[in-house]
Every structure is written in structure tokens, then in C-alpha cells.
């Protein structure tokens, strides 16, 4: 094994891995440099210690088919080559149907990235169970750790969310102390190439913006900033453990199970502890839902201003009634009007609000008509027809973006009617932008992106 492999081995050992022939260790491999490096290093370790390696690849189907399918084929072929070279490994390829993540985002009330993460981890947990894995290794590295810390700081998250945990249940991240430079150096020395996600160059995504613009600026202007941030993460973790421990001691098992605490007891605590109690109760319901600090801040302000009835964020509902604060998963009323339909082929589609026609135009473009009245052209299939989400934005004629909720306000659409107005979203393009708001179904204007 190389010095790099020994570093990964030491990291795994510190995380509690018992290296024996009975070990069933998995690795999530996307085809990028980080995960390919993880795969090669784990192969070297598995040969040394005689255990089998299980590889899982997830095709999210969020980019063009040629690129995303190509990534999965690359990983599958690499595993076949490694098996042919004598490494004992098993490959599992999972494909998320195109459009499914958009539906999940609609159901969860979040974005596509949140939906992708949720579905990816669901698949990982399924593979862990079906293959009886002791652990599944993920390829997050030191650069990811720094990016996440900066991103969470800019988002105003709780300090315990700044760091990426090296171990969470059966998920291990043995590369967290290893830089991207070391990873690429390892791959070049091995003569191994890797795949590059085209969306990594799009700085409209916060993480990419931090990686492409903020971190190079910090490298240039603030020498030593990386070690300072890493040290800060250690201190934040200790502080979070202290306050989180106090919250755990404060909440009885009954209160935690019920998601309910008396208002009088809650108000007797310090503000810091109040935040952590709300965070603990919400985290128990949905640990994957990163609830913003501003949401909790609004709740405490409302309490100091005289109270509130119900406040919701995505699938979390917090109520203050009958002298109790209760946290639970919100349940949509069955009368709520929501829909999500993927249009993959040209043709005529009948909906409650009318007949939509998707027909072929010049150069493969698609024209959209409602009740035989043309709405838009130059569209590309597949398209997603769905209910609008609170965070939706649509492009204006000058290229700026406007919230769909603001569009509805300018049209004077009642709150209770807004989910009845369909929007059309591109799901093949990189940014998956909205291209139409069909307000005509309720007698309002249409908003068509030219």
C-alpha cells in the first residue's frame, strides 16, 4: 500500500473499522476524482486485508442523458477492470427515473438538490441492508469540509451543521483529512482518470460559487485561513456538544417522543437552550431537513410578542396551543390541490383545467397550446407540469429573476387559489428553469419566458 492508502487505512481504523476477512465494506462511487480515489485506495486496502468491497453508483438523471449515463458507465467499467485485475468487488448500479426528483422536491417543499440527497441516502441505506454492509464509505474530503463550513456560515446555520461528520451510523468519510490536491496527485500517480460534472462550473449554485470564487480569494488574500477554519470547526463541535447535551438533559424522554413541551417550562430556559430544544425536536422528526436559524428566530420572537398559533417550514409544523409547544410533521389537507406530471412525448393531454397540446416545431423545438390557443414555443422535452413551490422564480424580459409568489401578488391571485395555477419547468436543462406560468386557467395572465 502507498503512503496515501495507509492514511485512508488509519482514518478508517480510528472510525472503528475492524479489518478482517469478514468485513463487508461499501463505497459510494460517482465517477468524480474523490470517489474514484476512494475506490482505488479501498481496493488496495481490501487486497491487503482480504475482505470484499461493495461498490454502489447512483445515476440521478439530473443532467443530459449522455453525461449522466456516461458517468455510471465509467464507474461500471472501472469496477469490471479492477475485478479483472484480481480485486474482489461487487458493483451495484441504481438509476433514479428522470423526473422523480422533481416530484420528491414538490412533495418535500424543497429544492432539487435536497431531493437528490434524500433519495441518494435512501438508496444507500437500502444497499447497506440488502448487502448486509458493516459500513458504506463516502468520498467527502477536506475541501468539501471547508466549503460546507463557509456555506453553512453564509446560510446562518447552527454551528453543529458547519462540519461534515466523519461517522454517522454506518456511513464513514475517511477522506475528510485529505485535500483535493492530494487526491488528484494520487490518481495521476496511478494513471487513473476520472469524470467531471459539467454543473461544477456553474457558480449560480452556492457551493460552486464558494469553490470557484470565494475560496480562491481567501487563498490569495488570507494565508492560513484553512487551518483557522478547521480549528474553528473543532471548537464549534465542542460548544455544540455542550449545549446539545444540556438540551438532551432538559427534555424528558416523554417530551422528546411526543414532540411536546409545556410553554411555561420552555420559557424558563435561556434563549440558547430554547433554540437547541426546538432544533432537537425538529431533528427527531426529520434529521435530513436543514431548518434555517431564521425560522426558529421567528418563533421565539413571536413568543415574546404574545404567541402564535402554527408556523411551518417544509414538512415541519410548530404550534403553540393550550399552554404547550408541539413539534410534528405537517400533513397536507386532502383538499389541497397539488399535481406533478412529466411530459416526455408530444401529444394531447387532458387536465381538469383544460387540454394541453405539445407539438413538434422546427429544429426539434416543442410548442405548447392550451385549448388550441398557443402559449409558448421553443420548449424542449421532457417538461415537468406541476404546482408552484414557494421558492419558485421565473425569468423576466430583462433577464432578472422574479419570485412566482410576487407574480401572483401582482395578479391579485388569492393565496388559496395559487396552487391551482400550473407552472411548466424544464428538466433537461442545466438550471431547470421555469418557462411558463399558465395563469389563464383561472382567468389571469400567462407568464411566458421568451
Protein Blocks (a to p, Z undefined) as FASTA:
>chain_A
ZZklmmmmmmmmmnopacdfklccddddehiaklmmmmmmmmmmmmmnopacddddddeh
lacfklmmmmmmmmmmmmmmmmmnopacddddddddehjlmmmmmmnopafklmmmmmmm
mmmmmmmmmnopabdcdfbdfklmmmmmmmmmmnopafklmpccfbghjaccfklmpcfk
lmmmmmmmnopacdddfklmmckbmklmmmmmmmmmmmmmmghklmmmmmmmmmmmmmmm
mmmmmmmmmpcfklmmnopacfklmmmpcfklmmmmmmmmmmmmommlccdfklmmmmmm
mmmnnpafbdcehjaccddeehiacdddddddfkbccdddddfbgcddddfkbccddddd
eehiacddeehiafbghiacddddddddfkbccddfkopacdfklmmmmnopafklmmmp
ccdddfkbmnlpafbdcfklnopacdddZZ
